[in-house]
């Protein structure tokens, strides 16, 4: 039964699954993936999500912010690639504001 649905960063998901003791192959595979690709610690990821949420870029939804934190883009092109296939475009100021927030969090 699903009680709540929200977007989580890879780091937050890793933190949750690290507490699970299971022999389920799907969980094991997911834990291996997260160990390899989660780029930030859970607390740092949460802090960055909060900063981006408060950045006053109204176009960004929670799922966009989570994906930005997961990918940690360094260039405008990398940031734009996150939104390919979506009807979201950021202007130069918004792009720079996001990238500066990411740089400040490193």
N, C-alpha and C positions, 0 to 999 in steps of 0.2 A: 504494500500500500504506500503510495506517495503522499507524504505529509506536507512537503514544501518543495518548491522547485525554484532554484536560483542558480545563476552562473557562478562557478567557482574557478579560481585560477588553478593551474596545474599544481602549484605549491600547496594550496589549500587542500586539494584532492589528495595529494601525497600524504599530507599530515593526517588526514582522516583514515586513509587506507593503511597507513603504517600502524595504526592501532588495531587493525583487524587481523586476527589469527585465523587463516583459512587455507585449506589445501585446494580450493577452487582454482582451476587453471586460468580462468578469466581474470580473477583477482591477482594472481601471481604475475600474469603477463602485463596487466595494467600497472602493477607496482614496479616491474622492471622498466617499463616505458617511462613512468614518472621519475624514477631515479635517474634516468638518462637525460630527460628533457626539461624537467622543472628547473628554471634558471634562477629562481630566487627562493629564499627561505620564506615560509608561510607568513611570518610577521612582517617582513619587508614587502612581500607581495600585497598584503592587506593595506599597509601604509600607502603604497603606490596607488592602489585602487582608490583609496580614499582621496588622495591628492588629485587624481585625475577626475574623480567624481565632483570634486569641489572646484574644478578649473573653469567653470562657467562656459563650457562648450556644450550647449544644449543639444547639439546633434548626436552626441555620444550617448548610447544606451549602455546599460550595465554589461551586456554581452560584448560590446565593442571594447569597453575598458578592460575587461578580463582578457580578451584576446591580445590587446596591446601589451598587457603585463606579461602574458605568456611568451610572446614573441620578442619583446624588448627591441623594437626597431631602432636603428641608429641613423637612418637616412629618410628623407621624405619619400623616396621610392619604396623603401621597405614598409613604411607606414601605409602608403597608398595600397600596396599589395594586400594588406589585411582586409581592405574593404572592397576588393575586386569582386564583382558579382552582386554587390549590394548597391542600393540607391542612396549612397552617402558620399558626399564629397566635402573635403575640408579645404578652406582657403589657406593661403600661405601663413597667415598669423596663427591660425588654429593649429596647423601642422607644426610650426616652430614652438608653440607653447607646449604641445604634447611632448615633442622631442626634448625640450629643455627640462621638463619635469622628469623625464626618464633619465637624462644625464645627471640631474641633481640627486637622483636616488641611488646612484652607483657608488 
